[in-house]
């Protein structure tokens, strides 16, 4: 399963059924789990842990040192989960000592060609990164978020679960869960109703989210008469609680039409 033209460091640990294509280079302190397929001309530098049943296509670069002038060779790592698809020319860098020391990617993510995931980013599971999407350092992307082609995300931004960025979006603030945004700079344009529908979220819940969205995203302040309503919605719907808590925890501010 290992092409004889590959270069694999003796300290690398590959499960028995891992496939590695011609001219790929696997560096020291790299581990690769069962069933993972690595195409030709892939470079993986450690410390890096790659899980099971991933598909990594040609010319990807994983676990390289951060593109950060402050990096001084300190210990850091890349951790990638299971069943991810990582297409051509994807680059995912290791972490730095200024954060948790690791870059993390969860499970079942669909990462298309030319995507860049910078140092210290934390990516959840079942996300979609379209071609050319780029994360600066320290970005957090929650489960099931979708980034359109050539989306640009500023460092330290957060993207909530089921959030959606249109093609060419430039995001310099946090994007709350379930919200769609597009433009340069990004502006919101409603809830990701299609994503919620596909995930089996009830219409009653969507209506509750819509009310919270109108107050917190479109208006940006909670009128006195809405405070009790919002508190009740948070109590009754976990999705509304997640939505409001995300906004309350934002240090960068969130995307709004009124900005």
Order of alpha helices (4+ residues) and beta strands (2+ residues): beta-beta-beta-beta-beta-beta-beta-beta-beta-beta-beta-beta-beta-beta-beta-beta-beta-beta-beta-beta-beta-beta-beta-beta-beta-beta-beta-alpha-alpha-alpha-alpha
